[in-house]
Amino acid sequence: MARPRVPLLSRERIRDTALTLIDRDGLAELSMRKLAAELGVQAASLYGHYPTKDDLLDDIAHSVMSHVDASAFERENWRAALVSWARSFRAALARHPNFVPYLAISGPGRRDEALRAANAVHGGLVAAGWPPRQATMIGAATRYLVLGSTVGSFSRGFVDDTQVYRDRYPHLDQAHRLRDKAEEIDSDSFELALEAFLDGLEAKFAELSPRRDAAR
């Protein structure tokens, strides 16, 4: 039997190609027509696999979130587990920053991979002694921290022209160097924010101890 001239489509191939286009051109530039052209098929061929663009984006979100590891809550104390989860979460999103706005808007409430992580985080925090309401807020706050650190780069927004900053903004006389160090600065800034966040949680957790003891 002769091989087909056009490679056979699959959900995985469509999804991965769509994510490649988003990484390259941005989320707003993705259309089923452009995706079909990239795959060498007609747009109608895509709809048998993904009835709508939203179905496709949701599957991409599922794929991205599948790389987030929350398993540390099964073996580590709550602080170490939060660190592990937050870093894994950030690493998964940092690989696809152009897709982060979709994740930020759509939320985790209907996707299995995101719900598995949320279940592990909430269960681990409650088991460690956090009240359920605060465990929910800690999970949400960590998500905000991760999303904020990946939706854009602080350092890449600067230009490398010394005079742009030196003459008018004397406290930013080294800002022209930030772009070259963007990855390092953005990563270290996330770690600083995460550490400060966790230090604050440690203080709150210590306040809970007498209440937990009194309730026994």
N, C-alpha and C positions, 0 to 999 in steps of 0.2 A: 504494500500500500504506500502511495506517495505521501511524503510528509507535508503537512499543511504549510502554506506559504506564510501565514501569520501565526506566530506562537500562540498556543492555547492560553486562554485567560484563566486565572484562578483568583479567588478573593485575596490570597496572600500577595500575588503579583500586583494586583490592582492597588491594594493597600500600601505596599512598600513603595511603589512608584509614586503614588500620591504624596506620601510623606517626603520622598526625595524632592518632589516639586515644591512642597511647602518649605522645606529646608533651603531650597535654592532661591525661590521667588517670593515667598511670603504666603501667609494663609489667605489673604484677600485675593490673591491671583489665581488660586486653584478653582478650576471649573471642570465639570465633567467633559466638556468639549476639549479643553486643553489636555486633560488627562488621557482621553481617548487618542488624541493625536500623538502624544508621547508613546503610547502603547502600540500605535500603528493600526488602530481599529476605529470603527464608528462608535459614536457616543451611545447609540442604542445597545451596543454589545455589553456595556457596563451595567445596564439596569437589571439584567438577569441575575447579577451578583449583588448589586447594591441598588435597591429601588429608588433611593434618594441620596443626595449628597450628604445629608445629615447622618444617614445610616453608615456611609463611608467614614465620615469624621468620627463617629462614635466607635467604630471598629479600630481606627487609628489610635484613639484615646485608650482603648482597651490594650492595644499592643504596647504603647508607651508605658502605661501603668503596670504592665506585667513585669517590668524590670525593677520595680520598687520592692525592696526586701524589708519586711517588718518582722521577720522571724526572731530577731534578737529579744523580743518581749517574752519568748519562751525560755530564755536561759540567762538573761542579764538583769541587773537591777534597772529600775525605771529610768534613771538618768542615762545610763549607758545605752539602753535600748532606744531612747529618744534620739540620742546622737546618731546611732547606727541608722535608724529609719530616716532621719532628716537628711543625712548625707546621701543615702541611697536614693531618696526621693529627688534631691537636687541633681544628682548625677544623671538620673533618667531624663529629667526635664532639660538640663543643660545641653544634652545632645541634640535637642530639637527646640531651640528657643522660639522659633517662629510659630510653633504649635501651642505654646504655653497660654496665649490669650484664650484659645478655645477651652482648654482645661479649666482656666480661671472662671470663665463664664458658665460653662456647663455643669461644673461641680461634680462630686463623686457619687451622688446619691443613687444612681441607677446602674453603674458599671460594676460587674462582679469583682474584677481585680482591685478596684478602689475600695469596694466594700469589704473585701477580705482584709486589706491593710487596716481599714478603719476599725474593724472588729478586733484585730490583733492589738492595735494600739489602745483602744478603749478597755479591752479586757485586761491587758497587762497593767495599765495604770490603776484600774479599780482593784485588781488583785494586790497591787503594791500598797494600797491604802488610800488612794485618792477617792474622794466622793465622786459619784457618777457625773454630776453636773460639771465639776471642775475637770474631770477627765475629758469630757466632751470639749470643753473650752481649750484645754491644752492641745488636743488633737487639731482643733481648728486653728489655733494660734500658730502652731508649728507649720501647718499648711500655708498660712498667710506669709510666714517668714520665707519658706521655700519658694513660693510663687513669686514673691517680690524680688528675690535674689536671681531669678532666672528669666523674668519677663523682659529684661533689658540690662544693658551694661552701663554702670556709672562711668567707668574709666574710658570706654570707647567713645563716649560723647565729646571728648576733648580733642583738639587738633594739636599738631606738633609744631606750630608756629609760636616761638617764644614771645614775640611782641603782642600777640593777641591778648595775653593775660597780664604781662609784666607792667605795662604802662597804666592800665586802668584798674587792675585788681592786684595790688601789691602782695596780698596774702596768698595769691595763687601763682607766684612767680615760678613754681616748679610744675604747674599743671600741664605744660606741654609734654612732660615725660610720662604722664599717666597712660596714654594710649598704648605705649610699648609694653607696659606692665599690666595691661588690663586683666588678663586671666588671673594673674597672681593677686592683684588687688581685689578683684571681685570675689575670689575664693576666700581670701583672708578676711574680707569684710563680712562675708556670710558666717565664717567661723567665730568672729568677734561677736556678732549679733546672737548667734546660737549660744555661745558661752554665757553672755550676759542674761539672756532669756532663762537659761537653765539655773544660773545662780539665783535669779529671782524666784524661780520655782522651788529651789532648795529651801529658801527662807520661808516660803508659804507652807511647804511640807512640814517643816519643823514646827510651825504654829499649829498644825493639825494634830500633832502627836499628843498633847495633853487632852484634846477633845476625844481622840480615839481611845485613850486610856480611861477617861471618865465614862465612856459609853460601855466599857466592858463590865 
